[in-house]
Amino acid sequence: MKSIIHHFKSGLLQAWASFTVLTKDRTEPAWARVLISTGIGLCFALLFTLVPGMILGRLFDGNWLAHTFGANLILCLCISYTIHALFRSAELFLPVSMIERLQARSDWRAGVFSAGVGIAGTALGGFLGLIFLGHVFDIDALGSYLSKPSNLRMSGFLTLLITGANIFWWKMRSKQQALQLAATEAQLRLLQAQIEPHFLFNTLANVQSLIDHDAARAKHMLESFTDYLRASLGQLRRADSSLGAELEMAQSYLHLLQIRMGERLSFSIEASAEARSAALPPLLLQPLIENAIHHGLEPKLEGGCIMIQAQVQQGRLQIRVEDDGLGLDAPKRPGRKGGAGIALGNIRARLESLYPHNASLSLTQQTVGTLAALSLPYTPSRSQP
């Protein structure tokens, strides 16, 4: 019984969180979205029953309440379901690029789209509701409704109310997403600005130890370290980036670690030109590489290889970071702390803020090592590496 309640609650919460989000691929259960639409219709039916009842002084007239509420419920449910169906139809038939542009915007264009769907859904749903109402009560509900000017004024008021509620809800959700994104980005920049002291000190200590007996290698390590710092600090100042720029920073980082770890570390980077030109939030890829090194390859006595691959498939950017290290299920070495999952949680929070319900990060245990896979919508970057 508890599992059923948990399933019901989680499905409802998931549907509520994404109810006004435009996306082709929905993961929440359909019944939950229909249930929410039913609740919205029920609320409007109560509103349009209680307010006239208070004005007319008929709140205690049982027959009037039952008849009025029944008629309003049929109309409001038809309108609510129709608006829901129109939104879902737009998701299914509009191009992915247009859906992403509408979802990303909080200006008048998104408001016009929301208002247009609201008005069309109210008009069509009201028409269907009146026809259905006529069949239920065996009357000419549509003709009777259209013949009275007061009913037409009520239709206009209802349309404006539902449209206004749609626009208000859309704007509030957009502001909420923007605030969440700003908070996540601020946290990321704070964490990234605080370069790990042990990494910084270990690198400088390695350079110092190499100066006396291998000056050429020390110089190479210092140059790679400078390249990495320049690239990472440059990315911190940018609001957007490209995969190409992120791969350049990753290459500097891996070159630096390769000098430190020697033959214990090898790496390869394969990315198509189209993938390199893709827009990518800054410093989204770097934590996955750091995790692969820190948890997979560095603790492994013989080291290993890290492979980074990126390509564009069916309008989506697919990025893979694969290593042949110890893997997710490997026991922790004595004296070595396990990760707290902060980096992965941060990445998922940023993806959800930037691409609501349209991007994912997965971690998979391989036969040998671990695969981290990023999937997000492909958008050409305006800032090339």
Protein Blocks (a to p, Z undefined) as FASTA:
>chain_A
ZZmmmmmmmmmmmmmmmmmpccfbdcbdfklmmmmmmmmmmmmmmmmmmmmmmmnopmmm
mklmmmmmmmmmmmmmmmmmmmmmmmmmmmmmpcfklmmmmmmpccfklmmmmmmmmmmm
mmmmmmmmmmmmmmmnopafklmmmmpmklmmmmmmmmmmmmmmmmmmmmmmmmmmmmmm
mmmmmmmmmmmmmgcfklmmmmmmmmmmmmmmommlmmmmmmmmmmmmmmmmmmmmpcbd
cfklmmmmmmmmmmmmmmmnommbccdddddfklmmpccdehklmmmmmmmmmmmmmmpm
nlpadddddddeehiacdddddfbebjmlccdehiacdehlmmmmmmmmmmmmmgoiacc
dddddfbdcdddddddddddfbdZZ
